[in-house]
Amino acid sequence: MTIVPSEVFSAEIPGRVLAGKVDVGVALHPEPMRGVRSEPLRIEPLVLLVGKRHRLADQSLVPLASLENETLLLFPRELAPAYYDRIVAACEQAGFQPRVEAFTDPPPQAMLARLQAGREVGLPPASLGVHAAAAQPGLIARRIVEPEIVAEWSILWAERAPSAAITRFLESARRCAEENGWLGSRVALSA
């Protein structure tokens, strides 16, 4: 079995799995598709990702309502519809309609550079946000509260009988999720 990783957006993954272009995919809040099975792999909170000079960078816990006058830098809705909708719904629950800036062709590094400049704020899953903040000295990840927004990563594969290699891969992914507490854990944020 050869593993060839590729990065595509969540909305594309079920179709690629169904078409046989990939054997297994991992997606944020994937849309259900006939012929594609999925199960949760990791549940984690979203974090606020901002530049070190941003007005919210010194707060360890950031109420979502404090983003009312901020511009949220997100991927376009069509690339991860359920993820995007979850963020918008949480903002509305916190009492405001979010102002969203979406890239039409979003390279993640360009997005991180914009966040470092302090013009917008990001709301990535904690695993991505904490890693980005550790790797980019100009970024800070902060916990979002009131309400906390939760991201769900799911593993996807074709409904048809999986090969022995896919079955072993799925077993390994499930074991990894269990051993790391991904279906109920909280990613630690450093101050």
C-alpha positions in Angstrom: 0.0 0.0 0.0 1.3 3.4 -0.9 0.1 6.5 0.9 0.0 9.6 -1.3 -1.2 12.6 0.7 -3.0 15.4 -1.0 -4.7 18.5 0.3 -8.2 19.5 -1.0 -11.1 21.2 0.6 -13.7 19.4 2.6 -16.5 19.9 0.0 -14.4 18.0 -2.6 -13.5 14.9 -0.5 -16.8 12.9 -0.6 -16.9 13.1 -4.4 -13.3 12.1 -4.7 -13.9 9.1 -2.5 -17.0 8.1 -4.4 -15.2 8.4 -7.7 -12.3 6.3 -6.5 -9.7 9.1 -6.8 -8.8 8.7 -3.1 -9.4 5.7 -0.9 -9.8 7.6 2.4 -10.3 11.2 3.2 -10.4 13.4 6.3 -12.8 16.4 6.1 -14.3 19.1 8.4 -18.1 18.6 8.7 -18.4 16.6 5.4 -21.7 16.7 3.6 -23.4 13.3 3.4 -23.2 11.6 0.1 -24.8 8.3 -1.0 -22.1 5.7 -1.4 -19.7 7.3 1.0 -19.4 6.3 4.7 -18.0 8.6 7.4 -17.4 8.6 11.1 -16.1 11.2 13.5 -12.3 11.1 14.0 -11.7 14.2 16.1 -13.8 16.8 17.8 -12.1 20.0 18.9 -12.8 23.6 19.6 -12.1 26.4 17.2 -9.7 29.1 18.4 -9.2 32.8 17.6 -6.0 33.2 15.6 -4.7 36.8 15.6 -1.6 38.8 15.2 0.4 39.6 18.4 -0.5 43.3 18.2 -4.3 42.6 17.8 -6.5 44.1 20.5 -7.6 40.6 21.6 -4.1 39.0 21.7 -3.7 39.6 25.5 -7.0 37.9 26.4 -6.7 34.2 27.3 -10.4 33.6 26.8 -12.2 35.5 24.1 -16.0 35.7 24.2 -17.3 35.3 20.6 -19.4 38.5 20.9 -16.1 40.5 21.2 -15.6 39.7 17.4 -18.7 41.7 16.4 -16.6 44.5 14.8 -13.9 42.3 13.4 -13.5 40.9 9.9 -13.4 37.1 9.9 -11.0 35.6 7.4 -12.6 32.3 6.3 -12.5 30.0 3.3 -15.4 30.5 0.9 -18.5 28.8 2.1 -18.6 26.4 -0.9 -15.3 24.8 0.2 -16.6 23.7 3.6 -20.3 24.6 3.8 -21.1 23.0 7.2 -18.0 24.4 8.8 -18.7 27.9 7.5 -22.4 27.7 8.5 -21.4 26.6 12.1 -19.3 29.7 12.5 -21.9 32.0 11.2 -24.6 30.4 13.4 -22.4 30.7 16.5 -21.9 34.4 15.7 -25.6 34.9 15.3 -26.2 33.1 18.6 -23.7 35.5 20.2 -25.8 38.4 18.9 -24.2 39.6 15.7 -24.0 39.0 12.0 -20.3 38.3 11.2 -18.4 40.4 8.6 -16.6 37.7 6.5 -13.7 38.1 4.1 -13.4 35.0 2.0 -10.5 34.1 -0.4 -11.5 32.8 -3.8 -8.3 30.8 -4.1 -7.1 30.6 -0.5 -3.5 29.6 0.1 -3.2 29.0 3.8 0.2 30.8 4.1 -1.2 33.9 2.6 -4.1 33.8 5.1 -1.6 33.4 8.0 0.4 36.4 6.7 -2.8 38.5 6.6 -3.6 37.5 10.2 -0.1 38.4 11.3 -0.7 41.9 9.8 -3.7 42.3 12.1 -6.3 43.2 9.5 -8.6 40.2 10.1 -9.1 37.4 12.6 -9.2 33.7 11.9 -11.2 30.9 13.5 -9.4 27.6 12.7 -9.7 24.3 14.6 -7.5 24.4 17.6 -5.0 21.8 16.3 -4.3 24.0 13.2 -4.5 27.3 15.1 -2.1 26.2 17.9 0.3 24.8 15.4 0.2 27.9 13.3 0.8 30.1 16.4 3.8 28.0 17.4 5.3 28.1 13.9 4.6 31.8 13.2 6.1 34.1 15.9 3.7 36.9 14.9 0.5 34.8 15.6 -1.4 34.1 18.8 -4.1 31.4 19.4 -6.8 32.1 22.0 -9.7 30.1 23.2 -13.2 31.1 22.0 -16.0 31.0 24.6 -19.6 32.0 25.0 -20.3 30.0 22.9 -17.4 27.7 22.2 -17.5 26.6 18.5 -16.6 22.9 17.9 -15.2 21.4 14.7 -15.7 17.8 13.8 -13.2 16.0 11.6 -14.5 12.9 10.0 -12.8 10.1 8.1 -14.5 9.1 4.8 -14.3 6.0 2.6 -16.4 4.3 -0.1 -19.4 2.3 1.0 -18.4 -0.6 -1.3 -16.4 -3.4 0.5 -13.1 -1.8 1.5 -9.8 -3.5 0.7 -7.7 -5.0 3.4 -5.4 -2.0 3.3 -8.3 0.4 3.8 -9.7 -1.7 6.6 -6.3 -1.6 8.4 -6.0 2.1 7.8 -9.4 2.7 9.3 -8.6 0.5 12.3 -5.4 2.5 12.8 -7.2 5.8 12.6 -9.8 4.7 15.1 -7.1 3.5 17.5 -5.2 6.7 17.1 -8.4 8.7 17.9 -9.1 6.6 20.9 -5.5 6.7 22.3 -5.3 10.4 21.9 -8.8 11.2 23.2 -9.7 13.0 20.0 -13.4 12.4 20.4 -13.6 14.4 23.6 -10.3 16.1 24.1 -9.4 19.7 24.4 -6.2 21.0 22.7 -4.1 22.9 25.2 -3.5 26.5 24.3 -0.2 28.1 25.4 -0.3 31.6 26.8 
